[in-house]
Amino acid sequence: MPQHAFGGSYYALKALAASDREHAETVPAAEREWQAQQLPEDLKQEFLIRVVIETRRTGIFVTVRKDGDF
């Protein structure tokens, strides 16, 4: 399952957002950027498209975007 490829990153970012509410916007974003820098360029772009951190009305939301080819 290709969706599982991003599972570790997804759960790590969710844990960071939940563990430090005061820095829930900055810490996960910095971690996501660090993770992206560790990947080869072709995988980095896929990662940045798929693993998303959003600020919503209810707080920080981490998700893995899925579409027809994923």
Predicted model as a PDB file, atoms N, CA, C, CB and O in Angstrom, pLDDT in the B-factor column:
MODEL        1                                                                  
ATOM      1  N   MET A   1       0.832  -1.177   0.000  1.00 51.00           N  
ATOM      2  CA  MET A   1       0.000   0.000   0.000  1.00 51.00           C  
ATOM      3  C   MET A   1       0.879   1.244   0.000  1.00 51.00           C  
ATOM      4  CB  MET A   1      -0.948  -0.004   1.206  1.00 51.00           C  
ATOM      5  O   MET A   1       1.643   1.456   0.942  1.00 51.00           O  
ATOM      6  N   PRO A   2       0.786   2.060  -1.025  1.00 59.00           N  
ATOM      7  CA  PRO A   2       1.617   3.264  -1.071  1.00 59.00           C  
ATOM      8  C   PRO A   2       1.301   4.255   0.039  1.00 59.00           C  
ATOM      9  CB  PRO A   2       1.453   3.942  -2.398  1.00 59.00           C  
ATOM     10  O   PRO A   2       2.173   5.023   0.444  1.00 59.00           O  
ATOM     11  N   GLN A   3       0.062   4.250   0.542  1.00 63.00           N  
ATOM     12  CA  GLN A   3      -0.304   5.185   1.606  1.00 63.00           C  
ATOM     13  C   GLN A   3       0.537   4.978   2.858  1.00 63.00           C  
ATOM     14  CB  GLN A   3      -1.776   5.040   1.947  1.00 63.00           C  
ATOM     15  O   GLN A   3       0.777   5.924   3.608  1.00 63.00           O  
ATOM     16  N   HIS A   4       0.978   3.769   3.085  1.00 77.00           N  
ATOM     17  CA  HIS A   4       1.756   3.481   4.288  1.00 77.00           C  
ATOM     18  C   HIS A   4       3.146   4.099   4.250  1.00 77.00           C  
ATOM     19  CB  HIS A   4       1.873   1.990   4.479  1.00 77.00           C  
ATOM     20  O   HIS A   4       3.793   4.222   5.290  1.00 77.00           O  
ATOM     21  N   ALA A   5       3.609   4.483   3.087  1.00 81.00           N  
ATOM     22  CA  ALA A   5       4.941   5.064   2.952  1.00 81.00           C  
ATOM     23  C   ALA A   5       5.094   6.340   3.783  1.00 81.00           C  
ATOM     24  CB  ALA A   5       5.234   5.362   1.488  1.00 81.00           C  
ATOM     25  O   ALA A   5       6.197   6.656   4.228  1.00 81.00           O  
ATOM     26  N   PHE A   6       4.023   7.057   3.992  1.00 88.00           N  
ATOM     27  CA  PHE A   6       4.084   8.319   4.729  1.00 88.00           C  
ATOM     28  C   PHE A   6       3.587   8.197   6.162  1.00 88.00           C  
ATOM     29  CB  PHE A   6       3.281   9.366   4.013  1.00 88.00           C  
ATOM     30  O   PHE A   6       3.495   9.198   6.873  1.00 88.00           O  
ATOM     31  N   GLY A   7       3.268   6.986   6.590  1.00 90.00           N  
ATOM     32  CA  GLY A   7       2.700   6.771   7.916  1.00 90.00           C  
ATOM     33  C   GLY A   7       3.582   7.236   9.060  1.00 90.00           C  
ATOM     34  O   GLY A   7       3.100   7.872   9.997  1.00 90.00           O  
ATOM     35  N   GLY A   8       4.865   6.926   8.991  1.00 93.00           N  
ATOM     36  CA  GLY A   8       5.773   7.323  10.072  1.00 93.00           C  
ATOM     37  C   GLY A   8       5.838   8.836  10.227  1.00 93.00           C  
ATOM     38  O   GLY A   8       5.794   9.362  11.339  1.00 93.00           O  
ATOM     39  N   SER A   9       5.942   9.515   9.114  1.00 95.00           N  
ATOM     40  CA  SER A   9       5.979  10.979   9.139  1.00 95.00           C  
ATOM     41  C   SER A   9       4.668  11.548   9.673  1.00 95.00           C  
ATOM     42  CB  SER A   9       6.260  11.533   7.734  1.00 95.00           C  
ATOM     43  O   SER A   9       4.664  12.448  10.512  1.00 95.00           O  
ATOM     44  N   TYR A  10       3.576  11.017   9.182  1.00 94.00           N  
ATOM     45  CA  TYR A  10       2.250  11.469   9.600  1.00 94.00           C  
ATOM     46  C   TYR A  10       2.084  11.376  11.118  1.00 94.00           C  
ATOM     47  CB  TYR A  10       1.163  10.643   8.901  1.00 94.00           C  
ATOM     48  O   TYR A  10       1.684  12.343  11.767  1.00 94.00           O  
ATOM     49  N   TYR A  11       2.392  10.216  11.670  1.00 95.00           N  
ATOM     50  CA  TYR A  11       2.210  10.030  13.114  1.00 95.00           C  
ATOM     51  C   TYR A  11       3.193  10.855  13.933  1.00 95.00           C  
ATOM     52  CB  TYR A  11       2.358   8.563  13.473  1.00 95.00           C  
ATOM     53  O   TYR A  11       2.846  11.338  15.010  1.00 95.00           O  
ATOM     54  N   ALA A  12       4.402  11.020  13.443  1.00 95.00           N  
ATOM     55  CA  ALA A  12       5.374  11.860  14.152  1.00 95.00           C  
ATOM     56  C   ALA A  12       4.894  13.313  14.202  1.00 95.00           C  
ATOM     57  CB  ALA A  12       6.760  11.777  13.469  1.00 95.00           C  
ATOM     58  O   ALA A  12       4.979  13.959  15.247  1.00 95.00           O  
ATOM     59  N   LEU A  13       4.397  13.819  13.089  1.00 95.00           N  
ATOM     60  CA  LEU A  13       3.913  15.200  13.048  1.00 95.00           C  
ATOM     61  C   LEU A  13       2.679  15.389  13.922  1.00 95.00           C  
ATOM     62  CB  LEU A  13       3.599  15.608  11.612  1.00 95.00           C  
ATOM     63  O   LEU A  13       2.548  16.409  14.598  1.00 95.00           O  
ATOM     64  N   LYS A  14       1.778  14.419  13.914  1.00 94.00           N  
ATOM     65  CA  LYS A  14       0.603  14.487  14.789  1.00 94.00           C  
ATOM     66  C   LYS A  14       1.025  14.501  16.254  1.00 94.00           C  
ATOM     67  CB  LYS A  14      -0.343  13.299  14.519  1.00 94.00           C  
ATOM     68  O   LYS A  14       0.472  15.255  17.054  1.00 94.00           O  
ATOM     69  N   ALA A  15       2.004  13.670  16.607  1.00 95.00           N  
ATOM     70  CA  ALA A  15       2.474  13.612  17.991  1.00 95.00           C  
ATOM     71  C   ALA A  15       3.106  14.930  18.407  1.00 95.00           C  
ATOM     72  CB  ALA A  15       3.477  12.470  18.169  1.00 95.00           C  
ATOM     73  O   ALA A  15       2.873  15.404  19.519  1.00 95.00           O  
ATOM     74  N   LEU A  16       3.897  15.523  17.535  1.00 94.00           N  
ATOM     75  CA  LEU A  16       4.512  16.813  17.853  1.00 94.00           C  
ATOM     76  C   LEU A  16       3.456  17.901  18.046  1.00 94.00           C  
ATOM     77  CB  LEU A  16       5.489  17.221  16.746  1.00 94.00           C  
ATOM     78  O   LEU A  16       3.548  18.703  18.975  1.00 94.00           O  
ATOM     79  N   ALA A  17       2.467  17.925  17.176  1.00 92.00           N  
ATOM     80  CA  ALA A  17       1.405  18.940  17.293  1.00 92.00           C  
ATOM     81  C   ALA A  17       0.624  18.768  18.585  1.00 92.00           C  
ATOM     82  CB  ALA A  17       0.449  18.863  16.093  1.00 92.00           C  
ATOM     83  O   ALA A  17       0.250  19.754  19.221  1.00 92.00           O  
ATOM     84  N   ALA A  18       0.376  17.532  18.975  1.00 92.00           N  
ATOM     85  CA  ALA A  18      -0.409  17.272  20.184  1.00 92.00           C  
ATOM     86  C   ALA A  18       0.392  17.469  21.458  1.00 92.00           C  
ATOM     87  CB  ALA A  18      -0.956  15.870  20.150  1.00 92.00           C  
ATOM     88  O   ALA A  18      -0.175  17.811  22.496  1.00 92.00           O  
ATOM     89  N   SER A  19       1.692  17.259  21.400  1.00 92.00           N  
ATOM     90  CA  SER A  19       2.501  17.289  22.623  1.00 92.00           C  
ATOM     91  C   SER A  19       2.895  18.694  23.058  1.00 92.00           C  
ATOM     92  CB  SER A  19       3.741  16.472  22.428  1.00 92.00           C  
ATOM     93  O   SER A  19       3.243  18.900  24.221  1.00 92.00           O  
ATOM     94  N   ASP A  20       2.847  19.651  22.160  1.00 85.00           N  
ATOM     95  CA  ASP A  20       3.274  21.005  22.497  1.00 85.00           C  
ATOM     96  C   ASP A  20       2.289  21.995  21.885  1.00 85.00           C  
ATOM     97  CB  ASP A  20       4.725  21.279  21.996  1.00 85.00           C  
ATOM     98  O   ASP A  20       2.553  22.583  20.836  1.00 85.00           O  
ATOM     99  N   ARG A  21       1.168  22.169  22.544  1.00 82.00           N  
ATOM    100  CA  ARG A  21       0.093  23.027  22.011  1.00 82.00           C  
ATOM    101  C   ARG A  21       0.553  24.467  21.795  1.00 82.00           C  
ATOM    102  CB  ARG A  21      -1.105  23.014  22.956  1.00 82.00           C  
ATOM    103  O   ARG A  21       0.080  25.139  20.879  1.00 82.00           O  
ATOM    104  N   GLU A  22       1.460  24.935  22.622  1.00 85.00           N  
ATOM    105  CA  GLU A  22       1.945  26.309  22.495  1.00 85.00           C  
ATOM    106  C   GLU A  22       2.693  26.528  21.182  1.00 85.00           C  
ATOM    107  CB  GLU A  22       2.850  26.656  23.670  1.00 85.00           C  
ATOM    108  O   GLU A  22       2.647  27.616  20.608  1.00 85.00           O  
ATOM    109  N   HIS A  23       3.377  25.499  20.717  1.00 86.00           N  
ATOM    110  CA  HIS A  23       4.161  25.583  19.481  1.00 86.00           C  
ATOM    111  C   HIS A  23       3.630  24.630  18.408  1.00 86.00           C  
ATOM    112  CB  HIS A  23       5.632  25.273  19.769  1.00 86.00           C  
ATOM    113  O   HIS A  23       4.386  24.158  17.559  1.00 86.00           O  
ATOM    114  N   ALA A  24       2.338  24.354  18.454  1.00 85.00           N  
ATOM    115  CA  ALA A  24       1.726  23.354  17.570  1.00 85.00           C  
ATOM    116  C   ALA A  24       1.797  23.739  16.096  1.00 85.00           C  
ATOM    117  CB  ALA A  24       0.282  23.140  17.960  1.00 85.00           C  
ATOM    118  O   ALA A  24       1.670  22.871  15.233  1.00 85.00           O  
ATOM    119  N   GLU A  25       1.993  25.003  15.792  1.00 86.00           N  
ATOM    120  CA  GLU A  25       2.115  25.405  14.392  1.00 86.00           C  
ATOM    121  C   GLU A  25       3.555  25.343  13.911  1.00 86.00           C  
ATOM    122  CB  GLU A  25       1.567  26.807  14.198  1.00 86.00           C  
ATOM    123  O   GLU A  25       3.807  24.939  12.776  1.00 86.00           O  
ATOM    124  N   THR A  26       4.493  25.731  14.741  1.00 93.00           N  
ATOM    125  CA  THR A  26       5.879  25.857  14.283  1.00 93.00           C  
ATOM    126  C   THR A  26       6.685  24.570  14.374  1.00 93.00           C  
ATOM    127  CB  THR A  26       6.568  26.913  15.071  1.00 93.00           C  
ATOM    128  O   THR A  26       7.453  24.265  13.462  1.00 93.00           O  
ATOM    129  N   VAL A  27       6.532  23.817  15.441  1.00 94.00           N  
ATOM    130  CA  VAL A  27       7.352  22.613  15.631  1.00 94.00           C  
ATOM    131  C   VAL A  27       7.057  21.554  14.570  1.00 94.00           C  
ATOM    132  CB  VAL A  27       7.114  22.028  17.027  1.00 94.00           C  
ATOM    133  O   VAL A  27       8.001  21.052  13.960  1.00 94.00           O  
ATOM    134  N   PRO A  28       5.799  21.189  14.315  1.00 94.00           N  
ATOM    135  CA  PRO A  28       5.543  20.199  13.261  1.00 94.00           C  
ATOM    136  C   PRO A  28       5.982  20.693  11.868  1.00 94.00           C  
ATOM    137  CB  PRO A  28       4.052  19.846  13.236  1.00 94.00           C  
ATOM    138  O   PRO A  28       6.470  19.904  11.060  1.00 94.00           O  
ATOM    139  N   ALA A  29       5.812  21.968  11.593  1.00 95.00           N  
ATOM    140  CA  ALA A  29       6.225  22.506  10.292  1.00 95.00           C  
ATOM    141  C   ALA A  29       7.737  22.400  10.116  1.00 95.00           C  
ATOM    142  CB  ALA A  29       5.778  23.973  10.147  1.00 95.00           C  
ATOM    143  O   ALA A  29       8.215  22.052   9.037  1.00 95.00           O  
ATOM    144  N   ALA A  30       8.481  22.697  11.163  1.00 96.00           N  
ATOM    145  CA  ALA A  30       9.944  22.571  11.099  1.00 96.00           C  
ATOM    146  C   ALA A  30      10.353  21.112  10.931  1.00 96.00           C  
ATOM    147  CB  ALA A  30      10.596  23.160  12.368  1.00 96.00           C  
ATOM    148  O   ALA A  30      11.281  20.814  10.179  1.00 96.00           O  
ATOM    149  N   GLU A  31       9.683  20.216  11.610  1.00 96.00           N  
ATOM    150  CA  GLU A  31       9.973  18.787  11.488  1.00 96.00           C  
ATOM    151  C   GLU A  31       9.643  18.289  10.073  1.00 96.00           C  
ATOM    152  CB  GLU A  31       9.174  17.982  12.544  1.00 96.00           C  
ATOM    153  O   GLU A  31      10.409  17.518   9.496  1.00 96.00           O  
ATOM    154  N   ARG A  32       8.532  18.716   9.526  1.00 96.00           N  
ATOM    155  CA  ARG A  32       8.157  18.314   8.161  1.00 96.00           C  
ATOM    156  C   ARG A  32       9.212  18.786   7.168  1.00 96.00           C  
ATOM    157  CB  ARG A  32       6.764  18.888   7.779  1.00 96.00           C  
ATOM    158  O   ARG A  32       9.596  18.042   6.266  1.00 96.00           O  
ATOM    159  N   GLU A  33       9.674  20.002   7.328  1.00 97.00           N  
ATOM    160  CA  GLU A  33      10.717  20.532   6.442  1.00 97.00           C  
ATOM    161  C   GLU A  33      12.014  19.727   6.579  1.00 97.00           C  
ATOM    162  CB  GLU A  33      10.981  22.021   6.754  1.00 97.00           C  
ATOM    163  O   GLU A  33      12.660  19.415   5.579  1.00 97.00           O  
ATOM    164  N   TRP A  34      12.390  19.395   7.813  1.00 97.00           N  
ATOM    165  CA  TRP A  34      13.585  18.586   8.038  1.00 97.00           C  
ATOM    166  C   TRP A  34      13.436  17.227   7.366  1.00 97.00           C  
ATOM    167  CB  TRP A  34      13.848  18.413   9.547  1.00 97.00           C  
ATOM    168  O   TRP A  34      14.352  16.762   6.688  1.00 97.00           O  
ATOM    169  N   GLN A  35      12.285  16.593   7.553  1.00 96.00           N  
ATOM    170  CA  GLN A  35      12.046  15.288   6.928  1.00 96.00           C  
ATOM    171  C   GLN A  35      12.168  15.390   5.408  1.00 96.00           C  
ATOM    172  CB  GLN A  35      10.652  14.748   7.315  1.00 96.00           C  
ATOM    173  O   GLN A  35      12.782  14.530   4.776  1.00 96.00           O  
ATOM    174  N   ALA A  36      11.594  16.424   4.828  1.00 96.00           N  
ATOM    175  CA  ALA A  36      11.650  16.597   3.374  1.00 96.00           C  
ATOM    176  C   ALA A  36      13.089  16.727   2.891  1.00 96.00           C  
ATOM    177  CB  ALA A  36      10.842  17.829   2.950  1.00 96.00           C  
ATOM    178  O   ALA A  36      13.441  16.199   1.836  1.00 96.00           O  
ATOM    179  N   GLN A  37      13.919  17.427   3.658  1.00 97.00           N  
ATOM    180  CA  GLN A  37      15.312  17.621   3.262  1.00 97.00           C  
ATOM    181  C   GLN A  37      16.114  16.325   3.286  1.00 97.00           C  
ATOM    182  CB  GLN A  37      15.965  18.636   4.166  1.00 97.00           C  
ATOM    183  O   GLN A  37      17.174  16.253   2.663  1.00 97.00           O  
ATOM    184  N   GLN A  38      15.644  15.320   3.977  1.00 95.00           N  
ATOM    185  CA  GLN A  38      16.343  14.037   4.067  1.00 95.00           C  
ATOM    186  C   GLN A  38      16.056  13.137   2.865  1.00 95.00           C  
ATOM    187  CB  GLN A  38      15.949  13.321   5.350  1.00 95.00           C  
ATOM    188  O   GLN A  38      16.733  12.127   2.671  1.00 95.00           O  
ATOM    189  N   LEU A  39      15.067  13.495   2.067  1.00 92.00           N  
ATOM    190  CA  LEU A  39      14.619  12.644   0.958  1.00 92.00           C  
ATOM    191  C   LEU A  39      15.281  13.034  -0.360  1.00 92.00           C  
ATOM    192  CB  LEU A  39      13.102  12.722   0.815  1.00 92.00           C  
ATOM    193  O   LEU A  39      15.658  14.190  -0.553  1.00 92.00           O  
ATOM    194  N   PRO A  40      15.422  12.067  -1.267  1.00 92.00           N  
ATOM    195  CA  PRO A  40      15.861  12.404  -2.624  1.00 92.00           C  
ATOM    196  C   PRO A  40      14.839  13.339  -3.277  1.00 92.00           C  
ATOM    197  CB  PRO A  40      16.053  11.115  -3.483  1.00 92.00           C  
ATOM    198  O   PRO A  40      13.658  13.311  -2.929  1.00 92.00           O  
ATOM    199  N   GLU A  41      15.283  14.145  -4.200  1.00 92.00           N  
ATOM    200  CA  GLU A  41      14.434  15.182  -4.795  1.00 92.00           C  
ATOM    201  C   GLU A  41      13.120  14.638  -5.350  1.00 92.00           C  
ATOM    202  CB  GLU A  41      15.187  15.885  -5.896  1.00 92.00           C  
ATOM    203  O   GLU A  41      12.075  15.254  -5.145  1.00 92.00           O  
ATOM    204  N   ASP A  42      13.143  13.504  -6.044  1.00 87.00           N  
ATOM    205  CA  ASP A  42      11.907  12.989  -6.632  1.00 87.00           C  
ATOM    206  C   ASP A  42      10.903  12.561  -5.571  1.00 87.00           C  
ATOM    207  CB  ASP A  42      12.212  11.819  -7.547  1.00 87.00           C  
ATOM    208  O   ASP A  42       9.698  12.702  -5.778  1.00 87.00           O  
ATOM    209  N   LEU A  43      11.363  12.049  -4.456  1.00 89.00           N  
ATOM    210  CA  LEU A  43      10.466  11.682  -3.358  1.00 89.00           C  
ATOM    211  C   LEU A  43      10.064  12.893  -2.524  1.00 89.00           C  
ATOM    212  CB  LEU A  43      11.127  10.640  -2.467  1.00 89.00           C  
ATOM    213  O   LEU A  43       8.966  12.934  -1.967  1.00 89.00           O  
ATOM    214  N   LYS A  44      10.946  13.867  -2.441  1.00 93.00           N  
ATOM    215  CA  LYS A  44      10.668  15.068  -1.647  1.00 93.00           C  
ATOM    216  C   LYS A  44       9.411  15.770  -2.142  1.00 93.00           C  
ATOM    217  CB  LYS A  44      11.861  16.033  -1.694  1.00 93.00           C  
ATOM    218  O   LYS A  44       8.561  16.162  -1.342  1.00 93.00           O  
ATOM    219  N   GLN A  45       9.292  15.929  -3.447  1.00 93.00           N  
ATOM    220  CA  GLN A  45       8.125  16.623  -4.000  1.00 93.00           C  
ATOM    221  C   GLN A  45       6.839  15.869  -3.701  1.00 93.00           C  
ATOM    222  CB  GLN A  45       8.280  16.808  -5.509  1.00 93.00           C  
ATOM    223  O   GLN A  45       5.828  16.479  -3.356  1.00 93.00           O  
ATOM    224  N   GLU A  46       6.870  14.553  -3.829  1.00 91.00           N  
ATOM    225  CA  GLU A  46       5.693  13.733  -3.515  1.00 91.00           C  
ATOM    226  C   GLU A  46       5.333  13.881  -2.034  1.00 91.00           C  
ATOM    227  CB  GLU A  46       5.953  12.237  -3.863  1.00 91.00           C  
ATOM    228  O   GLU A  46       4.161  14.034  -1.689  1.00 91.00           O  
ATOM    229  N   PHE A  47       6.329  13.837  -1.174  1.00 94.00           N  
ATOM    230  CA  PHE A  47       6.131  13.990   0.266  1.00 94.00           C  
ATOM    231  C   PHE A  47       5.478  15.335   0.581  1.00 94.00           C  
ATOM    232  CB  PHE A  47       7.474  13.861   1.010  1.00 94.00           C  
ATOM    233  O   PHE A  47       4.512  15.392   1.342  1.00 94.00           O  
ATOM    234  N   LEU A  48       5.998  16.414   0.002  1.00 95.00           N  
ATOM    235  CA  LEU A  48       5.477  17.755   0.298  1.00 95.00           C  
ATOM    236  C   LEU A  48       4.039  17.926  -0.202  1.00 95.00           C  
ATOM    237  CB  LEU A  48       6.378  18.823  -0.335  1.00 95.00           C  
ATOM    238  O   LEU A  48       3.269  18.691   0.377  1.00 95.00           O  
ATOM    239  N   ILE A  49       3.683  17.226  -1.260  1.00 93.00           N  
ATOM    240  CA  ILE A  49       2.309  17.284  -1.761  1.00 93.00           C  
ATOM    241  C   ILE A  49       1.375  16.469  -0.866  1.00 93.00           C  
ATOM    242  CB  ILE A  49       2.241  16.769  -3.214  1.00 93.00           C  
ATOM    243  O   ILE A  49       0.246  16.878  -0.598  1.00 93.00           O  
ATOM    244  N   ARG A  50       1.851  15.328  -0.414  1.00 94.00           N  
ATOM    245  CA  ARG A  50       0.998  14.377   0.299  1.00 94.00           C  
ATOM    246  C   ARG A  50       0.859  14.646   1.794  1.00 94.00           C  
ATOM    247  CB  ARG A  50       1.528  13.007   0.107  1.00 94.00           C  
ATOM    248  O   ARG A  50      -0.247  14.561   2.329  1.00 94.00           O  
ATOM    249  N   VAL A  51       1.941  14.964   2.470  1.00 95.00           N  
ATOM    250  CA  VAL A  51       1.899  15.160   3.930  1.00 95.00           C  
ATOM    251  C   VAL A  51       1.677  16.647   4.193  1.00 95.00           C  
ATOM    252  CB  VAL A  51       3.230  14.650   4.628  1.00 95.00           C  
ATOM    253  O   VAL A  51       2.546  17.478   3.927  1.00 95.00           O  
ATOM    254  N   VAL A  52       0.508  16.960   4.716  1.00 95.00           N  
ATOM    255  CA  VAL A  52       0.081  18.354   4.822  1.00 95.00           C  
ATOM    256  C   VAL A  52      -0.234  18.712   6.269  1.00 95.00           C  
ATOM    257  CB  VAL A  52      -1.146  18.611   3.933  1.00 95.00           C  
ATOM    258  O   VAL A  52      -0.851  17.936   6.999  1.00 95.00           O  
ATOM    259  N   ILE A  53       0.201  19.900   6.665  1.00 95.00           N  
ATOM    260  CA  ILE A  53      -0.146  20.464   7.980  1.00 95.00           C  
ATOM    261  C   ILE A  53      -0.988  21.703   7.711  1.00 95.00           C  
ATOM    262  CB  ILE A  53       1.151  20.815   8.847  1.00 95.00           C  
ATOM    263  O   ILE A  53      -0.554  22.620   7.014  1.00 95.00           O  
ATOM    264  N   GLU A  54      -2.194  21.722   8.267  1.00 94.00           N  
ATOM    265  CA  GLU A  54      -3.095  22.849   8.068  1.00 94.00           C  
ATOM    266  C   GLU A  54      -3.521  23.428   9.415  1.00 94.00           C  
ATOM    267  CB  GLU A  54      -4.328  22.420   7.252  1.00 94.00           C  
ATOM    268  O   GLU A  54      -3.668  22.712  10.406  1.00 94.00           O  
ATOM    269  N   THR A  55      -3.711  24.726   9.418  1.00 92.00           N  
ATOM    270  CA  THR A  55      -4.306  25.372  10.576  1.00 92.00           C  
ATOM    271  C   THR A  55      -5.792  25.534  10.286  1.00 92.00           C  
ATOM    272  CB  THR A  55      -3.622  26.753  10.888  1.00 92.00           C  
ATOM    273  O   THR A  55      -6.191  26.208   9.336  1.00 92.00           O  
ATOM    274  N   ARG A  56      -6.589  24.905  11.121  1.00 92.00           N  
ATOM    275  CA  ARG A  56      -8.039  24.979  10.970  1.00 92.00           C  
ATOM    276  C   ARG A  56      -8.631  25.687  12.180  1.00 92.00           C  
ATOM    277  CB  ARG A  56      -8.657  23.564  10.802  1.00 92.00           C  
ATOM    278  O   ARG A  56      -7.933  25.995  13.146  1.00 92.00           O  
ATOM    279  N   ARG A  57      -9.893  25.931  12.107  1.00 92.00           N  
ATOM    280  CA  ARG A  57     -10.585  26.611  13.205  1.00 92.00           C  
ATOM    281  C   ARG A  57     -10.394  25.884  14.528  1.00 92.00           C  
ATOM    282  CB  ARG A  57     -12.070  26.736  12.896  1.00 92.00           C  
ATOM    283  O   ARG A  57     -10.305  26.513  15.583  1.00 92.00           O  
ATOM    284  N   THR A  58     -10.331  24.557  14.467  1.00 88.00           N  
ATOM    285  CA  THR A  58     -10.211  23.749  15.687  1.00 88.00           C  
ATOM    286  C   THR A  58      -8.761  23.473  16.093  1.00 88.00           C  
ATOM    287  CB  THR A  58     -10.933  22.437  15.498  1.00 88.00           C  
ATOM    288  O   THR A  58      -8.513  22.842  17.120  1.00 88.00           O  
ATOM    289  N   GLY A  59      -7.810  23.940  15.294  1.00 88.00           N  
ATOM    290  CA  GLY A  59      -6.402  23.744  15.637  1.00 88.00           C  
ATOM    291  C   GLY A  59      -5.593  23.221  14.469  1.00 88.00           C  
ATOM    292  O   GLY A  59      -5.979  23.382  13.311  1.00 88.00           O  
ATOM    293  N   ILE A  60      -4.478  22.599  14.773  1.00 92.00           N  
ATOM    294  CA  ILE A  60      -3.573  22.067  13.759  1.00 92.00           C  
ATOM    295  C   ILE A  60      -4.079  20.705  13.310  1.00 92.00           C  
ATOM    296  CB  ILE A  60      -2.119  21.965  14.302  1.00 92.00           C  
ATOM    297  O   ILE A  60      -4.477  19.874  14.126  1.00 92.00           O  
ATOM    298  N   PHE A  61      -4.057  20.491  12.008  1.00 93.00           N  
ATOM    299  CA  PHE A  61      -4.552  19.250  11.422  1.00 93.00           C  
ATOM    300  C   PHE A  61      -3.479  18.695  10.489  1.00 93.00           C  
ATOM    301  CB  PHE A  61      -5.898  19.481  10.658  1.00 93.00           C  
ATOM    302  O   PHE A  61      -3.058  19.371   9.551  1.00 93.00           O  
ATOM    303  N   VAL A  62      -3.042  17.477  10.744  1.00 94.00           N  
ATOM    304  CA  VAL A  62      -2.051  16.802   9.903  1.00 94.00           C  
ATOM    305  C   VAL A  62      -2.776  15.719   9.121  1.00 94.00           C  
ATOM    306  CB  VAL A  62      -0.872  16.196  10.760  1.00 94.00           C  
ATOM    307  O   VAL A  62      -3.558  14.956   9.688  1.00 94.00           O  
ATOM    308  N   THR A  63      -2.520  15.652   7.826  1.00 93.00           N  
ATOM    309  CA  THR A  63      -3.181  14.654   6.992  1.00 93.00           C  
ATOM    310  C   THR A  63      -2.256  14.178   5.880  1.00 93.00           C  
ATOM    311  CB  THR A  63      -4.473  15.221   6.399  1.00 93.00           C  
ATOM    312  O   THR A  63      -1.256  14.818   5.555  1.00 93.00           O  
ATOM    313  N   VAL A  64      -2.619  13.046   5.312  1.00 92.00           N  
ATOM    314  CA  VAL A  64      -1.969  12.551   4.102  1.00 92.00           C  
ATOM    315  C   VAL A  64      -3.003  12.661   2.995  1.00 92.00           C  
ATOM    316  CB  VAL A  64      -1.439  11.062   4.270  1.00 92.00           C  
ATOM    317  O   VAL A  64      -4.054  12.022   3.048  1.00 92.00           O  
ATOM    318  N   ARG A  65      -2.701  13.474   1.995  1.00 90.00           N  
ATOM    319  CA  ARG A  65      -3.622  13.661   0.861  1.00 90.00           C  
ATOM    320  C   ARG A  65      -3.609  12.440  -0.025  1.00 90.00           C  
ATOM    321  CB  ARG A  65      -3.249  14.912   0.043  1.00 90.00           C  
ATOM    322  O   ARG A  65      -2.554  11.911  -0.376  1.00 90.00           O  
ATOM    323  N   LYS A  66      -4.787  12.009  -0.377  1.00 86.00           N  
ATOM    324  CA  LYS A  66      -4.944  10.856  -1.258  1.00 86.00           C  
ATOM    325  C   LYS A  66      -5.775  11.275  -2.462  1.00 86.00           C  
ATOM    326  CB  LYS A  66      -5.608   9.659  -0.512  1.00 86.00           C  
ATOM    327  O   LYS A  66      -6.662  12.122  -2.355  1.00 86.00           O  
ATOM    328  N   ASP A  67      -5.479  10.679  -3.596  1.00 81.00           N  
ATOM    329  CA  ASP A  67      -6.302  10.904  -4.771  1.00 81.00           C  
ATOM    330  C   ASP A  67      -6.352   9.612  -5.583  1.00 81.00           C  
ATOM    331  CB  ASP A  67      -5.751  12.086  -5.625  1.00 81.00           C  
ATOM    332  O   ASP A  67      -5.967   8.556  -5.083  1.00 81.00           O  
ATOM    333  N   GLY A  68      -6.810   9.681  -6.799  1.00 75.00           N  
ATOM    334  CA  GLY A  68      -7.031   8.501  -7.612  1.00 75.00           C  
ATOM    335  C   GLY A  68      -5.798   7.634  -7.832  1.00 75.00           C  
ATOM    336  O   GLY A  68      -5.920   6.412  -7.922  1.00 75.00           O  
ATOM    337  N   ASP A  69      -4.630   8.228  -7.919  1.00 71.00           N  
ATOM    338  CA  ASP A  69      -3.420   7.452  -8.172  1.00 71.00           C  
ATOM    339  C   ASP A  69      -2.657   7.088  -6.894  1.00 71.00           C  
ATOM    340  CB  ASP A  69      -2.514   8.223  -9.096  1.00 71.00           C  
ATOM    341  O   ASP A  69      -1.524   6.611  -6.958  1.00 71.00           O  
ATOM    342  N   PHE A  70      -3.267   7.310  -5.761  1.00 69.00           N  
ATOM    343  CA  PHE A  70      -2.580   7.039  -4.490  1.00 69.00           C  
ATOM    344  C   PHE A  70      -3.509   6.311  -3.558  1.00 69.00           C  
ATOM    345  CB  PHE A  70      -2.080   8.339  -3.833  1.00 69.00           C  
ATOM    346  O   PHE A  70      -3.127   5.988  -2.433  1.00 69.00           O  
TER     347      PHE A  70                                                      
ENDMDL                                                                          
END                                                                             
